[in-house]
Amino acid sequence: MKRLSTLETLGLWARSHRWADLRRFPRTESDETFAGLKFRGRSHIVRLHNWSVGGACVDLPGDAKLSERVQLVAGTLRRRGRICWIIDGKAGIEFVD
């Protein structure tokens, strides 16, 4: 039977608390903001959890898939992007323009 390594033997990149350090841009948090998300020609109202220069985190609408092209609109924020991750009903959008 294979024995699992202890946390001390794992590289820093593998530790869960290091996830936030991997972000390229600082995030602005907001759970009380809603945005319009358009994909496949349909518009959805979604909760905007956070955003930055490079992307945003929103509640996942319907049956959106990874790499799907989307357009996000929230106030003066109007960006095109693609869905880069989906976890527990939330989606990460990476801005492409």
C-alpha positions in Angstrom: 0.0 0.0 0.0 1.3 3.4 -0.9 1.9 5.8 2.0 0.8 9.4 1.7 3.3 12.2 2.3 3.0 14.6 5.2 2.2 18.3 4.6 5.8 19.2 5.4 7.2 17.2 2.5 4.9 18.7 -0.1 6.1 21.7 -2.1 4.7 25.1 -1.3 2.8 25.1 -4.6 0.7 22.1 -3.4 -0.5 23.6 -0.2 -4.1 24.8 -0.2 -3.3 28.1 1.6 -1.1 29.1 -1.4 -4.0 29.4 -3.8 -4.6 33.1 -3.3 -0.9 33.8 -4.0 -1.3 32.4 -7.5 -3.6 35.3 -8.6 -2.0 37.7 -11.0 -4.2 40.7 -10.1 -5.7 41.9 -6.8 -9.5 41.2 -6.5 -12.3 43.5 -5.5 -14.8 41.5 -3.4 -18.6 42.1 -3.5 -21.3 39.6 -2.8 -24.1 42.2 -3.1 -23.4 43.1 -6.8 -25.3 41.6 -9.7 -24.3 41.6 -13.3 -25.5 40.6 -16.7 -23.8 37.6 -18.3 -24.5 36.8 -21.9 -23.6 33.6 -23.6 -25.1 31.6 -26.5 -27.2 34.7 -27.3 -29.0 34.6 -24.0 -28.7 37.0 -21.1 -28.6 36.0 -17.5 -28.6 38.0 -14.2 -25.8 36.6 -12.0 -24.3 37.4 -8.6 -20.8 39.0 -9.1 -18.6 37.7 -6.2 -15.4 39.4 -7.1 -13.5 40.9 -10.1 -10.1 42.2 -11.1 -8.4 43.5 -14.2 -8.0 40.0 -15.5 -11.3 38.3 -14.6 -14.3 37.8 -12.4 -16.1 35.2 -10.3 -19.8 34.8 -10.8 -22.6 32.4 -9.9 -22.9 29.8 -12.7 -25.9 30.3 -14.9 -27.6 27.3 -16.4 -25.5 24.9 -18.4 -22.4 27.0 -19.2 -19.3 25.0 -20.1 -15.6 25.5 -19.7 -14.0 27.7 -22.4 -17.4 29.1 -23.4 -17.2 32.7 -24.6 -19.2 35.2 -22.5 -19.8 38.9 -22.1 -20.1 40.4 -18.6 -21.8 43.7 -17.9 -21.9 45.4 -14.4 -22.2 49.1 -14.3 -19.2 50.5 -16.2 -17.6 47.1 -16.3 -18.2 45.7 -19.8 -15.8 42.9 -20.7 -15.7 39.8 -23.0 -14.1 36.6 -21.7 -14.2 32.9 -21.4 -15.1 30.5 -18.6 -11.9 29.2 -17.2 -13.1 27.2 -14.1 -16.3 25.9 -12.6 -16.6 24.9 -8.9 -19.6 24.5 -6.7 -22.0 26.5 -8.7 -19.5 29.3 -9.4 -17.6 30.2 -12.5 -14.4 32.0 -13.1 -14.2 34.3 -16.2 -10.9 35.2 -17.7 -11.2 38.5 -19.6 -9.8 38.2 -23.2 -10.0 41.8 -24.6 
